[in-house]
Amino acid sequence: MSIQEFIESTEGSLMPADLPLHVQALWYDRKGNWKKAHDLIDHLGDRESAHVHAYLHRKEGDLWNAGYWYNRAGQQIPEVSLEKEWAQLAVLYLP
């Protein structure tokens, strides 16, 4: 799936099938449902989910918590806009 197809899918009501949970979280975040996005990955410990989790807390404005999750993901806090980070995550993790 291309990034453009993924973005276009968020304009509808049906999520593409078989997306990993961390990509589902990005889908819900793009649709404006931060809570659903966070609830999907809050309990997961893999690096990909931790990376998306970090982004979500950065978006929320909780930079301490974001820093914790970036560290768990083995990532640095990015110096790009939230929109750019979302796109980078989608490109990185889309199946």
N, C-alpha and C positions, 0 to 999 in steps of 0.2 A: 504494500500500500504506500502510495506517495504521501508526502506531507500535505500536498494540496487536496488529495482525496480525503485525508483524515480531517483537515479543517472543514471541508465541505460537509462531511458527515455530522459535524457538530451543529450544522444549521438545521438538521432534521431532528426527529425524536428517537431514531433507532441507532444504537451504537453498533458499529461493525462487529461481527461475530469473532470470537476467539482471541480477543485482545488480552494480553497479560494485565494483571491488576494494576500495575504501575502506569500502564498506558491508559487503562480505563480511568484512572484518577486524572490524568491529563485531559481526557475527553470531558469529564464532568467539570473540571476547572474551567475549561474553555467555554462551557455552557453557562458558567456563572454559579455553579453549585460547589463552592469551596468545601462545605461541610461533607457532602457525599464523597468528594475526592479524598478528603482527609480520612474519613471513616474507612474507606477501602484499604488504605495502606498503613494506618496508624499502628497496627499490631504486627506488621511485617518487618523482618530484619535483614532481608537481602539488600545488597548494595544498590540495585536499581531502584527499589522502593524507597530506600533511605535517601537517594538522590532526589526523587520526586517529592518526598516528604519535606526535605530541606527547602526546596523551591516553594512549597506551599506555605511553610512558616515564614519564609522571606516575604512572600506576597502578603501574608497576614500582618507583617510588621514586627513579628517576634524574632528579632535578630539573634538573640541568645540561643533560642531553641533551634533556629535555622542553622546556626553555627555548629551546634551539637550534631545535627543530622548530616550536614556536609562532611563533618569529620568522620562519621560512621560510614558514609559513602566513599570516603577516600578522595573527596573533592575540595577544592577551594571555593570560597564564596565568590561568585562571579561579579565582575564589574560591568555588567551589561543590564539593559532594561529587563523588566519582568517579561515583557512580550518576547524579547529576543531569547531569553533563557527558556521560556516555554517552547519556542520553536526548536531550539537546540536540543532540548530533552526529547521532543517528539521525533526529530530526525534520528537521534541516537538510539531510541528505544522502539521505534515502530518495527513490527515484525516484517 
